[in-house]
Amino acid sequence: MKIGLLSDTHGFLDERFLKHVEKCDEIWHAGDIGNIGVADYIAGIKPLKAVYGNIDGQDVRIVWPEILRFDCEETEVLIKHIGGYPGNYDRSVSQLIRNNPPKLFISGHSHILKVMFDKKNNLLHINPGAAGKIGLHKVQTMIKFSINGKDIKDLEVVELERK
């Protein structure tokens, strides 16, 4: 399964990302989608799994959950927009992770692209940074990766200079 991972589009999906998701099987969005039109647009390109973020209104919140936990291949995935990172998990997910750690934990919110392995909980954490234009980040980012059974591999960072 090839995944294109986005976060923090804030109502804008740069069309330059589209060529990077052509070979993906699914697109996952870690919140702050911005509006339901962006979510619908992404879902029209590839199957979409998403969570809402703190800036998302009711149009997004009635369709997408705050926390999404699912299996992809043989890999358990947990996604929450405000989730923190290893050693500094947000209170809203720290107990979930401690009591039943997923193999892959994805969050957004910080606009800082980060990939870290959590040795204590034996999980991979990914924050794809921010794909949108709103925020202090100077580069728009997304991450592509593959899940094959229990293996998370072929991680690739996509960076676009902000227009």
WOURLIN-V203157 format. One record per helix or strand of 3 or more residues. SS is the DSSP state (H for helix, E for strand). FROM is the first residue (numbers start at 1). TO is the last residue. Records with the same first field share a line. If there is no record, write none. Layout:
BEGIN
SS = FROM-TO / FROM-TO
END
This chain:
BEGIN
E = 2-6 / 26-29 / 47-51 / 67-72 / 75-80 / 104-107 / 113-118 / 123-128 / 139-148 / 151-161
H = 15-21 / 36-45 / 58-61 / 91-99
END
